[in-house]
Amino acid sequence: QSLSALPRLQDLFVSVSKLAHDMEQLSYLVLKGKLPHCFWRFVKAYISVIDTPLNAPFDAKTDDWALLQPSDWDHIGLVYSTLIYFPALPAVGRVVNDNFDFSLARQQYHSSSHGLVVMDGLLSPKALDALLQFTLEATVWFELKTGYIGAYMNQGFANDVLVQLVQELRIGFPDLIGDLELMHMWAFKYNQ
């Protein structure tokens, strides 16, 4: 009898890129000592599933989609699209880079016909390091796309650094953001 719950149909329709990402992320977490060695079992199961010819309803070379067999689900279902690890991030002090010029960004925003501003150098080095750690370690990448995966605020893509960033942006852009509620936040990882 299977250890995993019965899958939903959408759980059986998978992105091969996501399977590879999840296998690599679990490997990374075990190697870094963030997960116990017993998770190698799931890494090996992912490798087995990826190496098995999957039933691709489309051209897998271009669309990256496949249909898992129930036996595949038996091997990875306990950990597939499951929050397994959520890192505690270090305090970063200030999130926005001390050299970032809010007044220049406001001026560029107001003079833009599209209401857009490119904000290079926005984050401090410590904030960048913390967010990189979060994106590498947090198992919050549940959304399937063709060639990339997504993580969303309402599914775990949130942490103290991002909350602090929102607060600092409110202070830096009182006339643009002010007290507006943050409705959505997301990130994507692309298959390269």
C-alpha positions, 0 to 999 in steps of 0.5 A: 500500500502506498505511503502517499495520499491519493493524488489529485489529477492536477498532481499527476500532470507535471512539468519535467523541469519542476521534477528536476528542480525539486530533485536538485533542491532536495539534494542541495538541502540534504548536502547543506545539512538542512534536511536529514539524510533520509531525504536521499530516498526521495532524491533517488525516487525523483531521479528514477521518475525523471529517468523513466520515460514519462507519458507526455501528452504533448511534445515533451521537448518543447512543452515540458509536460508529462503525465505521472503514473500512479507508481511514480506518485507512490515514490514522490507523492509525500514530498511533491509540491509540499512545504518541507523546508522554510529557512529562518533568514538572518536579520539584514538591518536595512533591506534597501541599499543605503545608496538607493536614491528614492527621490530620483526614482520618484522623479523617473516614475512621474516623468514616465509615460507608462508609470514604470521605473527600473530600480537597479541597486535597490537591495542591500547586499545582505538583503540580496544574500538572504533572498537568494538563500530563501529562493534556494532553500524554501520549498515553496515552488508549487506553480507549474509553467512551461519552462519555469516554476512559480512561488506565490505569497499565499503559498509560502513565498513570504519572509521577514526580509520581504515584509521589511522591504515593503515597509521600507518602500512605503517610507521611501515612496509615501506618495506612490505606495503609502498605506496601500495593501500588498495584494500579491507577491511572487517569484519565478525560477526559469529552466535554463 
